[in-house]
Structure formats: structure tokens, C-alpha cells
Amino acid sequence: MTRAITGLALLCVASAVFAAGQPSVRVRTAPVKRQQMAETITALGQIRPDPQSQIAIGATYAAFVQQLDVTLGQSVCAGEALLTLRTAPAARANYLSAKARVHYARESLARKRKLLEQHLATHADVNAAEQALATAKAAFAAQKALGTGEKTRVIKAPFTGIVSKLSVQPGVQVQAGNPLLRLAKRDSLEAVLGLEPDESNRVEKGTAVRVEALFADGNGVESRISQVNAAVDPNTRLVNAIVRLDGDRAGAFLPGMRVKGTLVLTRRTTLAVPRSAVLHDRQGDYVFVVRQGKAHRINVATGIENNGLIGVAGKLKAGQPVVVTGNYELSEGMAVRRGDS
């Protein structure tokens, strides 16, 4: 009996020593999560003034640009001087001629009325003179509205905005209808994002997008795609997607700024693990989970990836500890030490 007990004790000790000698790997784990994941694509682009918010300011009569008070890209306030025009002699002559025609028509009407009293003119003659005076007054009022009666005229900003185009320089002569400059509203911009042609088919009006400066630290604004062009831009060979930025959303950007857009194509709830948990071999993608101090391989199919997480499908459950560090050293059934143990 004593020999049997002694032999059993030796066997237990030997088993313990053998078990202690088994290799183990120190690993770090993270729980499998069930959460909403977004499938996204990233597009680069540029900020520009919203074409629908711009106005073109042109010359209304022949003049010379006497003074230019702004530069291209300058921000201006409502009522601020943009440029000064000096009326050209021909335009001034039109004003003086219209004024003279009013004086002549008024005197002509007075004569017709006097002749009517003397029965030397008819009511029709008086009516015609009244009509001629009305026409002359209208023409003179039009000249005054154009500003041809002024030697110089200061063009002022009708609203707070940005000079998005400048078509003249001091000293040049302009004719009626010639463009002077273009003014864009500061709080109405748009981001033009370039999509690969094969990606553009998956984007539509209303697609959610986050726009941020290209080298920003996570600061950006949430918006939606307002338009996807149906043709390739010949300059970039990309399809442009337009994001309108109004009000406070425009305040974070300036025309010409390079930006990045993150477009959300789909959202779905799925199991997700840190990207570092997923390994790959000839059999495909897989992860290791820890059960009772040992590593067990589980094959998975991967899906959406963002924010350092990747969606997975397989024999996993939310909350299971999946190995994120040390998994390259593991094989099926290998003993592991979690954390600093």
C-alpha cells in the first residue's frame, strides 16, 4: 500500500512538472463587440463658392475704372466700396441729351396747350405732346438710374461676401454690359469631391458625407451629397460629387481649400473585432479566442472596416475574448497567459 501511494504521488508530481513545462504565450485580448458599422469611401476635393450664391457685377454704361478697392479672394462687408468708375464722355453725352429732350418736350407741351386755347391746335396735338414728354422723362430717368449723370460712381458690395472673380484693372475702359467682378456669399460654399467612375455608381443625392480639411485633426462637418455629375471631369478624369455647405457649416472652410470627404454608403449592425485580431493563411481569415486558458482558432469572413475595427462573421459571440496581440505566435490549443500574467 505504501509503495502504491508513493508511486501515485510521484506520478502527480511528474504530471505537474510536465504541465509546467508546456509552452505558453502572453497575449492581450479584447472583447468581440456587436455594433453598427459604416461602409465608407473617401474622396478628395476642393472648396469653391456656390455658383447659385454668386452675383456678377457689370458696367451699366461706358466708363473708365478709376480705382480698384479690392483684390481677388478678398472678403468684403455689405456696403464696402469695390471700385470707382469715371463716366466716359459718350455716356455723359447720353445723359445730357436725355435731359435736353425733357426740356424740349416740356416747352413743346406748353406751346401746344397755348395754341389749343387759341383754337390753333387740337386735343390730339396736346395728347401727343404729353406722350412725348412722358417718353423723354422715362429716358432721362433711365440715364439717371444708370449713373451717367455722375462724373464718378462708387460700386459697393450688396452683401457680405468674397471677391471670387476680378475682370478689370485700374485705368481700363469698359462698355455697358462688360463684367467688372463676381461676388460670392461667404456663408454659401460647396465642396467638389472627385469620385472614381466605378465608385460614383454607388453614390447618389442624399448620401451622408463628412467633409473636413485635408490635414485637419478630425474637425469637420456632417452634410449630404446634393448632386452627382453624370460625366467625367476632363481635367481630373473623376466624377464630381457636390456637397453644399451653408451657414455655420461654411464657416469652417475657405474657397480653394483642399478637403477630404468620407461618404457613408451603408450602415449595418455586425460583430466587430480590432483589425489586429484578424490573421490570414491558406484557409482564409481567422481569429483566436481564449477559452479556459487556451487559444482556439475560429475561421471568419470579414466585412466592413472603419475606425480600427473590422466586421466579422463566424462562430463568435459578443463578449468573447479575442486575441489582439501575440496571436502570430499561436496555434490551436496552445496555452496562453492573458495580460501581464
GIWO-V614150 format. One record per pair of residues at least 24 apart in sequence whose ideal C-beta (glycine too) atoms are under 7 Angstrom apart, sorted by the first residue. I is the first residue (numbers start at 0). J is the second residue. Records with the same first field share a line. If there is no record, write none. Layout:
# GIWO-V614150
I = J ; J
This chain:
# GIWO-V614150
21 = 334
22 = 334
23 = 334 ; 335 ; 336
24 = 325 ; 328 ; 329 ; 333 ; 335
25 = 325 ; 336
26 = 322 ; 324 ; 325 ; 326 ; 335 ; 337
27 = 323 ; 324 ; 325 ; 338
28 = 289 ; 320 ; 321 ; 322 ; 323 ; 337
29 = 273 ; 276 ; 321 ; 323
30 = 318 ; 319 ; 320
31 = 270 ; 272 ; 315 ; 316 ; 317 ; 318 ; 319 ; 321
32 = 271 ; 317
33 = 268 ; 270 ; 317
34 = 268 ; 271
35 = 266 ; 268
36 = 267 ; 269 ; 271 ; 303 ; 305 ; 310
37 = 263 ; 266 ; 303 ; 305
38 = 264 ; 265 ; 303
39 = 261 ; 262 ; 263 ; 264 ; 305
40 = 198 ; 262 ; 264
41 = 259 ; 261
42 = 192 ; 193 ; 194 ; 240 ; 260 ; 262
43 = 193 ; 213 ; 259
44 = 190 ; 191 ; 192 ; 193 ; 258 ; 260
45 = 191 ; 255 ; 256 ; 257 ; 258
46 = 188 ; 190 ; 252 ; 253 ; 254 ; 255 ; 256 ; 258
47 = 188 ; 189 ; 191 ; 254
48 = 161 ; 163 ; 183 ; 188 ; 254
49 = 187 ; 188 ; 189 ; 243
52 = 183 ; 184 ; 187
53 = 163 ; 181 ; 182 ; 183
54 = 182
55 = 178 ; 181
56 = 154 ; 179 ; 180 ; 182
57 = 176 ; 177 ; 178 ; 179
58 = 173 ; 174 ; 175 ; 176 ; 177 ; 179
59 = 145 ; 146 ; 175
60 = 86 ; 90 ; 145 ; 146 ; 147 ; 175
61 = 87 ; 89 ; 90 ; 174 ; 175
62 = 86 ; 87 ; 90 ; 173
63 = 87 ; 170 ; 172
64 = 167 ; 168 ; 169 ; 170 ; 171 ; 173
65 = 151
66 = 169
67 = 168 ; 169
69 = 162
70 = 162
71 = 162 ; 165
72 = 161 ; 162
73 = 162
74 = 161 ; 185
75 = 156 ; 159 ; 160 ; 162
76 = 156 ; 159
77 = 156 ; 157 ; 158 ; 159
78 = 155 ; 156
79 = 155 ; 156
80 = 153 ; 155
81 = 154 ; 155 ; 156 ; 180
82 = 154 ; 179
83 = 151 ; 153
84 = 151 ; 152 ; 154
85 = 150 ; 151
86 = 147 ; 149 ; 150
87 = 172
90 = 147
91 = 147
93 = 142 ; 147
94 = 142 ; 147 ; 148
97 = 138 ; 139 ; 142
98 = 139
100 = 135 ; 138
101 = 135 ; 136 ; 139
104 = 131 ; 132 ; 135
105 = 132
107 = 131
108 = 132
154 = 179
156 = 182
158 = 184
159 = 185
160 = 184 ; 185
161 = 185 ; 254
163 = 254
186 = 245 ; 246 ; 249
187 = 245 ; 249
188 = 244 ; 249 ; 252 ; 254
189 = 241 ; 242 ; 243 ; 244
190 = 242 ; 244 ; 258 ; 260
191 = 239 ; 241
192 = 239 ; 240 ; 242 ; 260
193 = 235 ; 237 ; 239
194 = 237 ; 238 ; 240
195 = 237
196 = 231 ; 238
199 = 227 ; 238
201 = 264
202 = 227 ; 240 ; 262
203 = 227
206 = 262 ; 263
207 = 263
208 = 242 ; 260 ; 261 ; 262
209 = 260 ; 261
210 = 242 ; 258 ; 260
211 = 258 ; 259
212 = 256 ; 258
213 = 257 ; 258 ; 259
218 = 251
220 = 244 ; 248 ; 251
222 = 248
269 = 302 ; 303 ; 310
270 = 310 ; 311 ; 312 ; 315 ; 317
271 = 308 ; 309 ; 310 ; 311
272 = 308 ; 309 ; 311 ; 321
273 = 307 ; 308 ; 323
274 = 304 ; 307 ; 308 ; 309
275 = 323 ; 324
276 = 321 ; 322 ; 323 ; 326
277 = 301 ; 309
278 = 326
286 = 321
287 = 321 ; 322 ; 326 ; 329
288 = 319 ; 320 ; 321
289 = 320 ; 322 ; 335 ; 337
292 = 334 ; 335
293 = 332 ; 333 ; 334 ; 335
294 = 322 ; 329 ; 333 ; 335
295 = 331
296 = 331
